[in-house]
Amino acid sequence: MAQASTPGPTHTEAVINAHGISSWTTQTVARGVEVRTGTVTNPAAAPTWTVTVQAPTTSRLTGAAAWAEVGPRTWADATATELRTKGFQPRVDAIDWPSYSDTPHGLMGLRVRVGSYATQSEANTVAQAVSTAGFHTAVEWTGYDSDQPADTENIHVAVIDPHTFSGTIAGTHDGNVAQRETTSSVAAKLGSLVGVNAGFFVTADSDGVQGIQSGLAAYDGKLESMSSGARAALVLGDGGRNIRVADLTSTATARVGKARYTVEGINRVPGTIRDCGRPGAQPSAHPWQDVTCHVTDDLVVFTPAFKAQLPTGDGVQVVLDASGRVVSTGTRGGTVPTGGSVLQGIGSAGDWLTAHAQPGQHVNVAETVRDTAGHRVRLGSHDSIVSAAPTLVKNGRSSIDAATEGVLDPKDLSYGYAWANIRQPRTMAGTDAKGRLILVTVDGRQAGGSEGFTLQEAASFMRSLGAVQALNLDGGGSTAMAVDGSLVNHTSDATGERAVGDTIQVLPRSAH
């Protein structure tokens, strides 16, 4: 049974600076665990509703027609001229590239808009008229724009000092990787002091099994999901005593005697790879956020943490006992046996299983996690890893590798622009120079309320807290923070707090 926390004193402070007015309330949740709740307002900001005329383009990933928030100067000038001839009064804004480490600098493109309106309804009426005139439109709140100041941001910051905190910090899927639960419900069940949502996960049946992580994940020292390319991860070593942020990759190999075959998936549907980023994936082996790739030859391992019905379909299934001995072969389906594991292969991977994984044989699956420097990350029983994208801060400097980690494409502005460059609800994690863990949520998508961060704003805010390493975790409707088991932020989904995949939980020391 967990040792109950004793809330400490709470104090409030207000700060006025060039960025506006900040009001912060600080609570000591437990020794070494502090939660700060802040509202940042900018009286100079005056956001409104507007109508954006979108630029036609082609998706570089699919080749299909697409629309972009910004376009080249030739398009912007021609569009503005045509709008004027049809009785509208457009404005053209130059939009620069944010300070990413791996994208161009200077002008990104030009944005064309019509009008400023007090209500969304007024903007919708004008958008209908602009659309009827032959343009593709979107109604938008200017408070989400990176080139305009935000008027309000509601932020929660948890700081955990592993040198004084006597409990543990862990990434967890609460025992079943094939499920979705809200951050606050997991926190309440575990008696958590602080909990936040963590990595990207499957949200639709068409993309795999809901709840399964779409990037690298390890809990209690066991790898439960493979990496999507080299993407940012939070390593919680020794129950949170040793914490770091690094870009990680994972590999795995199945061996039967001298025969071997590369494993490309753990606990996912064979042939279906959410966020891409695995060798041979189509249309891209590069990570692409929120894109589902496919392969025809695929070997996937299912662990005891997969507590749902196994995927069915073409291919071969091999069931192993706890020692790795083959106990049965056959068609795909059923469940993972207690203490055992399952291999499923399609295409040439299924042929390999048929040829080599006969009943009584032993199959050894060796897994390796490495950082981009090539150093191996060894997992002990008290270690966990959660991952998302992209890196925000490295060695105390903003270092946002947005293109490398696949959250936008410099050659295709229809992809990832809103995800990265528009204010959104965000969850971030990092460490400071003292080795403390910093967990942050900012509410967003609340026109007239909290508007969220862009990736660049997220990096700047983490640096303002003293972070020397930081990464972006899953955000949007997934962003949630729970304190003492209760949700403390305002989530953005109309249906309420979203059920997510894994979470980070700050757990008190167990009573003896």
Buried (B, 14 or more C-beta within 10 A) or exposed (E): EBBEBEEEEEEEEEEEEEBBEBBBEBBBBBBBBBBBBBBBBBEEBEBBBBBBBBBEBEBBBEEEEBBBBBBBEEBBEEBBEBBEEEEBEBEBBBBEBBBBBBBEEEEBBBBBBBBBBEEBEBBBEBBEBBBEBEBEBBBBBBBBBBEBBBBBBBBBBBBBBBEEBEBBBBBBBBEBBBBBBBBBBBBBEBBBBBBBBBBBBBBEEEBBBBBBBBBBBBBBEBBBBBBBBBBBBBBBBBBBBEBBBBBBBBBBBBBBEEEBBBBBBBBBBBBBBBBBBBEBBEBBBBBBBBBBBBBEBBBBBBBBBBEBEBBEEEBBBBBBBEEBBBEEBEEBEBBBBEEBBBBBBBBEBBBBBBEBBEEEBBBEBEBEBBBEEEEEBEBEEBBBBBBBBBBBBBEBEBBBBBBBBBBBBBEBBBBBBBBBBBBBBBBBBBBBEEBBBBBBBBBBBBBEBBBBBBBBBBBBBBBEBBBBBBBBBBBBBBBBBBBBBEBBBBBBBEEEBBBBBBBBBBBBEEEE
